[in-house]
Amino acid sequence: MKIGIFYGSSTGTTEDVANRIASKLKVDSSDVHNVYKADVQKIEVYDVLILGSSTWGCGDMQDDWYDGIKRFKNANLSGKKIAL
């Protein structure tokens, strides 16, 4: 199963955690993506999606995810396993 890790990070902490998870799961660094730069085609090639985000304020979404969510809504997620 091909694993893709997608994160949004304002300060670099969530990016660091995404890379640590990738290391533990032996996921290649080319499969770790900033959601801000991700496109639908990148999302759809994976069987498993691990999504990471920090929160702001009273649980507000991290800025990169506002556009990232739109990409995920347009992707075919049928049959994929997703972890948050």
C-alpha atoms as one frame of an Amber mdcrd trajectory, in Angstrom:
protein
   0.000   0.000   0.000   1.371   3.388  -1.001   1.309   5.951   1.835   1.185
   9.709   1.305   1.615  12.194   4.126   0.111  15.666   3.678   0.676  18.421
   6.220   0.099  22.116   6.730   2.650  23.939   8.845   3.047  27.608   9.727
   5.979  27.335  12.112   7.570  24.086  10.904   6.475  21.950  13.851   3.834
  19.981  11.933   6.266  19.536   9.037   8.790  18.087  11.490   6.185  15.701
  12.907   5.167  14.638   9.367   8.787  13.801   8.567   9.190  11.883  11.839
   6.079   9.829  11.060   7.430   9.170   7.573  10.711   7.960   9.035   8.991
   5.603  11.492   6.751   4.192   8.735   9.633   4.063   6.226   7.769   6.416
   3.875  10.085   8.046   1.335  10.519  11.806   1.705   9.109  12.253  -1.828
   5.773  11.015  -0.420   5.621  13.766   2.231   3.811  16.829   0.883   2.970
  20.331   2.001  -0.782  20.402   1.318  -0.430  23.962   0.023   1.549  22.651
  -2.965  -0.331  19.359  -3.436  -2.623  18.736  -6.375  -5.433  16.243  -6.939
  -3.218  13.904  -8.967  -0.735  13.627  -6.088  -3.514  12.823  -3.659  -5.104
  10.145  -5.831  -1.973   7.975  -6.277  -1.958   6.936  -2.615  -3.857   4.093
  -0.941  -3.328   5.550   2.534  -3.404   9.256   3.352  -2.033  10.644   6.594
  -3.121  14.251   7.107  -1.500  16.562   9.627  -2.429  20.016  10.791  -1.795
  22.267  13.697  -4.656  24.314  15.075  -4.875  27.993  15.818  -7.059  30.140
  18.031 -10.085  28.146  19.154  -9.409  25.149  16.916  -9.127  27.045  13.646
  -7.647  25.187  10.715  -4.048  25.918   9.759  -3.911  28.337   6.783  -2.561
  25.888   4.170  -5.535  23.595   4.706  -8.149  26.104   3.550  -7.041  25.527
  -0.057  -5.917  21.969   0.699  -9.432  20.932   1.698 -10.697  22.083  -1.704
  -8.197  19.784  -3.412  -9.226  16.834  -1.259 -12.894  17.510  -2.004 -12.105
  17.247  -5.728 -10.038  14.064  -5.367 -11.426  10.550  -5.671 -10.984   9.211
  -2.128 -12.995   6.042  -2.717 -11.420   3.044  -1.006  -8.626   5.046   0.594
  -7.684   4.757   4.243  -7.291   8.158   5.876  -5.721   9.076   9.196  -5.794
  12.508  10.774
